[in-house]
Amino acid sequence: MAGDTETGVDAMLMDAGLDTGPVLASRRTPITTEDTAGSVHDRLADLAAELAPYALAGLADGSLTPRPQREEGITYAHKLGPSDQKVDWTRPAREVDCQIRGLSPFPGAWCEWTPPGSATPVRLKLLNSRLSGRETSAPAGMVLDDNLLVACGDGSAVRLTRLQKPGGKPLDSDVFLNGQPIPPDTMLV
């Protein structure tokens, strides 16, 4: 969600602090603009599965030397809550895109949309997006085309590429729109 371009896993020794012990070995992986939390999770699980036997063997035979963690750049991730999930379209498109991908597939970013002819808003779970590069002067949250390009607060836009209605299956946007069009000029809130 922060827009980081790299992540990884560490094998570390436990000590009295929270995640403060010395590191035995690390593995890193890039985070691309196509990644979601789910795809990064799966890659990290694979890296951890490779790293664990290597680190245990190196600790046992003495070939790995624990090294202290750096003290600069340390941050703790706060627990995600409902306020982290609701999309604020007035934010820059890059932040909206990172939020949507960073919360996918679970717990999921969301917004509300009121279907034509209805007075009741529907919550849409947003599961994937991509930056469009298109500039716009449209109000933040306005759908700009028939393919779910949505204006953001910095004058750019994101394209919603996968979403889900309550009780429905996650669908790619083209399939979703076949059953439930969301026309241009619709406001998402």
C-alpha positions as CSV (number, residue, x, y, z in Angstrom):
1,M,0.0,0.0,0.0
2,A,3.0,2.3,0.6
3,G,4.2,1.9,-3.0
4,D,7.3,0.0,-2.1
5,T,9.2,-1.5,-5.0
6,E,10.9,-4.4,-3.0
7,T,10.1,-6.7,-0.2
8,G,11.5,-9.9,1.3
9,V,11.8,-12.4,4.1
10,D,14.5,-12.8,6.8
11,A,15.5,-15.7,8.9
12,M,16.4,-14.2,12.3
13,L,17.2,-15.2,15.8
14,M,14.6,-14.3,18.5
15,D,15.4,-11.8,21.2
16,A,13.4,-9.8,23.8
17,G,12.2,-7.1,21.3
18,L,9.6,-7.3,18.6
19,D,11.3,-8.5,15.4
20,T,14.6,-7.1,16.7
21,G,16.9,-10.1,16.7
22,P,20.0,-10.6,14.5
23,V,19.5,-11.7,10.9
24,L,20.9,-15.0,9.6
25,A,19.9,-14.7,5.9
26,S,17.5,-12.8,3.6
27,R,15.8,-13.2,0.3
28,R,14.3,-10.3,-1.7
29,T,11.7,-9.9,-4.4
30,P,10.6,-6.9,-6.5
31,I,7.0,-5.5,-6.2
32,T,5.8,-4.6,-9.6
33,T,2.8,-2.5,-10.7
34,E,1.0,-5.7,-11.6
35,D,1.4,-7.2,-8.1
36,T,-1.4,-7.5,-5.5
37,A,-1.0,-8.4,-1.9
38,G,-2.0,-12.0,-2.9
39,S,0.7,-12.4,-5.5
40,V,3.4,-10.9,-3.3
41,H,2.2,-13.2,-0.4
42,D,2.6,-16.3,-2.6
43,R,6.1,-15.3,-3.7
44,L,7.2,-14.6,-0.1
45,A,5.8,-18.0,1.0
46,D,8.0,-19.6,-1.7
47,L,11.1,-17.6,-0.6
48,A,10.5,-18.5,3.0
49,A,10.2,-22.2,2.2
50,E,13.6,-22.0,0.4
51,L,15.2,-19.8,3.1
52,A,14.2,-21.9,6.1
53,P,16.3,-25.0,5.5
54,Y,19.2,-23.0,4.3
55,A,19.2,-20.8,7.5
56,L,18.7,-23.7,9.8
57,A,21.5,-25.7,8.2
58,G,23.8,-22.6,8.3
59,L,23.0,-21.9,11.9
60,A,23.7,-25.6,12.8
61,D,27.0,-25.9,11.0
62,G,28.2,-22.3,11.8
63,S,28.4,-21.2,8.2
64,L,26.0,-18.3,8.8
65,T,26.9,-15.5,11.2
66,P,24.0,-13.5,12.7
67,R,24.3,-9.8,11.9
68,P,22.5,-7.1,13.8
69,Q,19.6,-5.4,12.0
70,R,20.0,-1.8,10.8
71,E,18.5,0.7,13.1
72,E,17.6,3.3,10.5
73,G,14.5,3.0,8.3
74,I,12.6,0.8,10.8
75,T,8.9,1.2,10.6
76,Y,6.0,-0.9,12.1
77,A,2.9,-1.6,10.1
78,H,-0.2,-0.5,11.8
79,K,-3.2,-2.9,11.9
80,L,-5.5,-2.4,9.0
81,G,-9.0,-1.3,9.7
82,P,-12.1,-0.2,7.8
83,S,-10.7,3.3,7.3
84,D,-7.8,1.8,5.3
85,Q,-10.2,0.0,3.0
86,K,-12.5,2.7,1.8
87,V,-11.1,4.4,-1.3
88,D,-10.7,8.1,-1.2
89,W,-10.8,9.2,-4.8
90,T,-9.5,12.6,-3.9
91,R,-6.0,11.0,-3.4
92,P,-3.5,10.8,-6.2
93,A,-4.1,7.9,-8.6
94,R,-0.8,6.2,-7.7
95,E,-1.9,6.0,-4.0
96,V,-5.4,4.7,-5.0
97,D,-3.8,2.1,-7.2
98,C,-1.4,1.0,-4.5
99,Q,-4.3,0.8,-2.0
100,I,-6.4,-1.4,-4.2
101,R,-3.6,-3.8,-5.1
102,G,-2.2,-3.7,-1.6
103,L,-5.5,-4.9,-0.1
104,S,-6.3,-7.5,-2.7
105,P,-7.6,-10.1,-2.3
106,F,-8.2,-9.6,1.4
107,P,-9.5,-7.6,3.1
108,G,-10.2,-5.6,-0.2
109,A,-10.5,-1.9,-0.9
110,W,-14.0,-0.7,-1.6
111,C,-16.2,2.1,-2.7
112,E,-19.9,2.6,-3.2
113,W,-21.9,3.1,-6.3
114,T,-25.6,3.7,-6.7
115,P,-27.0,1.8,-9.7
116,P,-29.3,3.7,-12.0
117,G,-32.9,3.6,-10.8
118,S,-31.9,2.7,-7.2
119,A,-31.7,4.8,-4.1
120,T,-29.5,2.3,-2.3
121,P,-25.7,2.4,-2.7
122,V,-23.9,-0.9,-3.5
123,R,-20.5,-1.6,-2.0
124,L,-18.0,-2.6,-4.7
125,K,-15.0,-4.6,-3.6
126,L,-12.1,-3.4,-5.7
127,L,-9.6,-6.2,-6.4
128,N,-7.2,-4.9,-9.0
129,S,-6.5,-1.7,-10.9
130,R,-3.8,-0.1,-13.0
131,L,-2.6,3.5,-13.5
132,S,-3.9,4.9,-16.8
133,G,-1.6,7.9,-17.4
134,R,-4.6,9.8,-18.7
135,E,-5.1,13.4,-17.4
136,T,-8.5,14.7,-16.5
137,S,-10.2,17.6,-15.0
138,A,-13.2,15.5,-14.0
139,P,-14.2,15.4,-10.3
140,A,-12.5,12.7,-8.3
141,G,-14.6,9.5,-8.3
142,M,-16.2,10.1,-11.7
143,V,-16.2,7.2,-14.1
144,L,-14.7,8.5,-17.4
145,D,-15.4,5.8,-19.9
146,D,-17.3,2.5,-20.4
147,N,-14.4,0.5,-19.1
148,L,-14.2,1.8,-15.5
149,L,-11.5,4.5,-15.8
150,V,-12.0,6.6,-12.7
151,A,-10.8,10.1,-12.0
152,C,-8.6,10.7,-9.0
153,G,-7.7,13.8,-7.1
154,D,-4.4,14.6,-8.8
155,G,-6.0,15.0,-12.3
156,S,-5.0,11.4,-13.3
157,A,-7.0,8.2,-13.2
158,V,-7.0,4.5,-12.4
159,R,-8.6,1.7,-14.4
160,L,-10.5,-0.8,-12.3
161,T,-9.7,-4.2,-13.7
162,R,-11.2,-6.7,-11.2
163,L,-14.1,-6.2,-8.8
164,Q,-16.9,-7.9,-6.8
165,K,-20.4,-7.1,-5.8
166,P,-21.7,-8.2,-2.3
167,G,-22.5,-11.9,-2.5
168,G,-21.0,-12.2,-6.0
169,K,-17.8,-13.7,-7.4
170,P,-14.7,-11.7,-8.1
171,L,-14.9,-10.7,-11.8
172,D,-12.6,-9.1,-14.4
173,S,-14.1,-5.7,-15.2
174,D,-15.2,-6.7,-18.7
175,V,-17.2,-9.6,-17.4
176,F,-18.6,-7.5,-14.5
177,L,-19.7,-4.8,-16.9
178,N,-21.5,-7.3,-19.2
179,G,-23.9,-8.0,-16.4
180,Q,-23.9,-4.6,-14.7
181,P,-22.8,-1.6,-16.8
182,I,-21.4,1.4,-15.0
183,P,-21.7,4.3,-17.5
184,P,-19.5,7.3,-17.8
185,D,-20.3,10.2,-15.5
186,T,-21.3,7.8,-12.7
187,M,-19.8,8.9,-9.4
188,L,-18.1,6.3,-7.2
189,V,-17.8,7.3,-3.5
